[in-house]
Amino acid sequence: MKNIIDAKGLACPQPVILTKKALEQEDEITVIVDNDTAAENVRRMGTKSGCTVDTEKKEDGTFHIHLSKKQGGTAPAETEQSPSGTFNDSCATAGPLVVVISSDRMGRGNDELGYVLIRSFIHTILTLDPLPETLIFYNTGVKLTVKDSEVLDDLKKIEEAGVSILVCGTCLNYFGISNDLACGIVSNMYDITSTMAAAGRLVIP
């Protein structure tokens, strides 16, 4: 019997996260979502994971997405895009993955939307395999690491998973929030620069 994942009403990226976790335990699952975007995200994740994916749209507007692991199959290799826009089949660059968060918003344009996006981005970090070695916060990004931050619980879980969190001390002082730091360690530009320079891959949302 298929494992049923009821992801109706859940915000991005929760349907994808629940699907990924279920596929780690089961060979065949059905995910139920209630909007086109969630359905497309789950379908794409299933395809990238090497699954056979079938979708049924029900009369009530929900999507029932059936995912089955291909027998003897493996997930397609992901490609990495270089800054020039070309793709490489292999990741030959040595060094750890480092995530740099320089703002308490993600992207430019609407600030309210940007804050929603950065919360989703941080929440999704724990699903990465392997996890980043280090998260770096500077400029207004440091505001995400202090008391009452809406992403504080996620950051603490990331830290508990062994990810180092470096928080710019100059930035904390500039905003007058040094005493409010609630996760990570106060760092300096030498450590931040050294960590970024030693990274095999830098992710800057």
Protein Blocks (a to p, Z undefined) as FASTA:
>chain_A
ZZdddfehiacfklmmmmmmmmmmpmbdcdddfbfklmmmmmmmmmmnopacdddddfko
pacddddddehiacdddddddfkopacfbdfbgcddddddfbfbecehjfklmmmmmmmm
mmmmmmpccddfbdcdehjllmmmmghiaklmmmmmmmmnopacdddfklmmmnopmmmp
cgdjdddfklmmmmmmmpmbdcdZZ
